[in-house]
Amino acid sequence: MILDSGLHGRARWLGIAGLLPQALAVVLLSDVELRWTAMAGGFGYAALIFSFLGGVWWGIGISNPQAPRWIYVAAVLPSLIAFAAYLPWIFGWSWPGPSLVVLALLLLVSPIIDHEIALTIALPEDWLRLRRMLSIGLGWLTAMLAVAAFAFSPAAG
């Protein structure tokens, strides 16, 4: 199993520690000079973690012959979506608000994929709980950055 009794506490604390960069980005919103950096860094971190999540699903699929056939599509989509959410910034379009909204929403619903995978293969219940907690945490922190992006945009001014 992914989380045996020896790793359980360590995985939980390291997972929670993984929320710290996004929490720091939210805190940095209070500094006018660092606000844009906080939103850009928060976008980058959310995109990175969302892509990592796809890698987790890929690993589950490749290591379990009973995994659903669609798992590989689900595994590739986070990286492609994160890259697509980055394109507005590259081309100078409306950014980072809409991109942060996309990532926040997808992080919040990502445990649905885990649940669907668990209908086909056995996944540790403690892992599913940890995934829900971390996805909800990162999703809400990213949503806070999205709200700030719209509230502090020049058009809102």
C-alpha positions as CSV (number, residue, x, y, z in Angstrom):
1,M,0.0,0.0,0.0
2,I,1.0,3.6,-0.6
3,L,0.8,4.7,3.0
4,D,1.8,2.1,5.6
5,S,1.7,2.9,9.3
6,G,5.4,4.1,9.2
7,L,4.8,6.5,6.3
8,H,1.3,7.6,7.2
9,G,2.2,10.5,9.5
10,R,5.2,11.6,7.4
11,A,3.2,11.6,4.2
12,R,0.5,13.7,5.9
13,W,2.9,16.3,7.3
14,L,4.9,16.5,4.1
15,G,1.7,16.9,2.1
16,I,0.6,19.7,4.4
17,A,4.0,21.3,4.1
18,G,3.4,21.2,0.3
19,L,0.6,23.8,0.9
20,L,3.0,26.3,2.4
21,P,4.2,27.9,-0.9
22,Q,0.7,28.6,-1.9
23,A,-0.2,29.9,1.6
24,L,2.9,32.2,1.4
25,A,1.7,33.5,-2.0
26,V,-1.7,34.4,-0.4
27,V,0.1,36.1,2.5
28,L,2.3,38.1,0.1
29,L,-0.9,39.6,-1.5
30,S,-0.9,42.1,1.3
31,D,2.4,43.6,0.0
32,V,1.5,45.9,-3.0
33,E,5.0,45.5,-4.4
34,L,5.0,41.7,-4.2
35,R,1.3,41.2,-5.2
36,W,2.0,40.4,-8.9
37,T,4.9,38.1,-7.9
38,A,2.7,36.3,-5.4
39,M,0.0,35.7,-8.1
40,A,2.5,34.6,-10.7
41,G,4.3,32.3,-8.2
42,G,1.0,30.9,-7.0
43,F,-0.1,30.1,-10.5
44,G,3.2,28.4,-11.2
45,Y,3.0,26.4,-8.1
46,A,-0.6,25.3,-8.7
47,A,0.2,24.3,-12.3
48,L,3.2,22.4,-11.1
49,I,1.3,20.5,-8.5
50,F,-1.6,19.8,-10.8
51,S,0.9,18.4,-13.4
52,F,2.4,16.3,-10.6
53,L,-1.0,14.9,-9.8
54,G,-1.2,13.7,-13.4
55,G,2.0,11.9,-12.8
56,V,0.6,10.2,-9.8
57,W,-2.4,9.0,-11.8
58,W,0.0,7.7,-14.6
59,G,2.0,5.8,-11.9
60,I,-1.2,4.3,-10.5
61,G,-2.2,3.2,-14.1
62,I,1.2,1.8,-15.1
63,S,1.6,-0.2,-11.9
64,N,-2.0,-1.7,-11.8
65,P,-3.1,-3.7,-14.8
66,Q,-6.7,-3.4,-13.5
67,A,-6.6,0.4,-13.7
68,P,-9.3,1.9,-15.9
69,R,-8.2,2.4,-19.5
70,W,-9.0,6.1,-19.3
71,I,-6.5,6.7,-16.6
72,Y,-3.8,7.7,-19.0
73,V,-5.9,10.4,-20.6
74,A,-6.7,11.7,-17.1
75,A,-3.0,11.6,-16.3
76,V,-1.9,13.6,-19.3
77,L,-4.6,16.3,-19.1
78,P,-3.3,18.1,-16.0
79,S,0.0,19.0,-17.8
80,L,-1.8,20.0,-21.0
81,I,-4.4,22.1,-19.1
82,A,-1.7,23.8,-16.9
83,F,0.2,24.7,-20.1
84,A,-2.9,26.0,-21.8
85,A,-3.7,28.1,-18.7
86,Y,-0.1,29.6,-19.1
87,L,-0.6,30.7,-22.7
88,P,-2.6,33.8,-21.9
89,W,0.4,35.2,-20.0
90,I,2.7,34.3,-22.8
91,F,0.6,36.1,-25.4
92,G,-0.2,39.0,-23.1
93,W,-3.9,38.3,-22.8
94,S,-6.0,38.4,-19.6
95,W,-3.9,36.8,-16.9
96,P,-3.6,35.6,-14.2
97,G,-7.2,35.7,-12.9
98,P,-8.9,33.4,-15.4
99,S,-5.9,30.9,-15.3
100,L,-6.0,30.8,-11.5
101,V,-9.8,30.2,-11.6
102,V,-9.2,27.2,-14.0
103,L,-6.5,25.7,-11.8
104,A,-8.4,26.3,-8.6
105,L,-11.6,24.6,-9.9
106,L,-9.7,21.6,-11.4
107,L,-7.8,21.1,-8.2
108,L,-11.0,21.2,-6.2
109,V,-12.6,18.5,-8.4
110,S,-9.5,16.4,-8.9
111,P,-10.4,14.0,-6.1
112,I,-13.3,12.8,-8.3
113,I,-10.7,11.1,-10.5
114,D,-9.2,9.4,-7.5
115,H,-12.7,8.2,-6.4
116,E,-13.4,6.8,-9.9
117,I,-10.0,5.0,-10.0
118,A,-10.8,3.5,-6.5
119,L,-14.0,2.0,-8.0
120,T,-11.8,-0.1,-10.2
121,I,-8.7,-0.8,-8.1
122,A,-8.0,-0.8,-4.4
123,L,-6.5,2.5,-3.2
124,P,-5.6,3.1,0.4
125,E,-8.5,5.0,2.2
126,D,-6.0,7.1,4.1
127,W,-4.4,8.1,0.7
128,L,-7.8,9.1,-0.6
129,R,-8.5,11.2,2.5
130,L,-5.1,12.9,2.2
131,R,-5.6,13.6,-1.5
132,R,-9.0,15.2,-0.8
133,M,-7.6,17.3,2.0
134,L,-4.6,18.5,0.0
135,S,-6.6,19.2,-3.2
136,I,-9.2,21.2,-1.3
137,G,-6.5,23.1,0.5
138,L,-4.5,23.9,-2.6
139,G,-7.7,24.6,-4.6
140,W,-9.0,27.1,-2.0
141,L,-5.6,28.9,-1.7
142,T,-5.5,29.1,-5.5
143,A,-9.0,30.5,-5.5
144,M,-8.0,33.1,-3.1
145,L,-5.2,34.2,-5.5
146,A,-7.8,34.3,-8.3
147,V,-10.1,36.6,-6.3
148,A,-7.1,38.8,-5.6
149,A,-6.1,38.8,-9.3
150,F,-9.6,40.2,-10.2
151,A,-9.8,42.5,-7.3
152,F,-6.4,44.1,-7.9
153,S,-6.5,44.1,-11.7
154,P,-6.1,47.5,-13.4
155,A,-9.6,47.1,-14.7
156,A,-11.0,46.7,-11.2
157,G,-9.3,49.9,-10.0
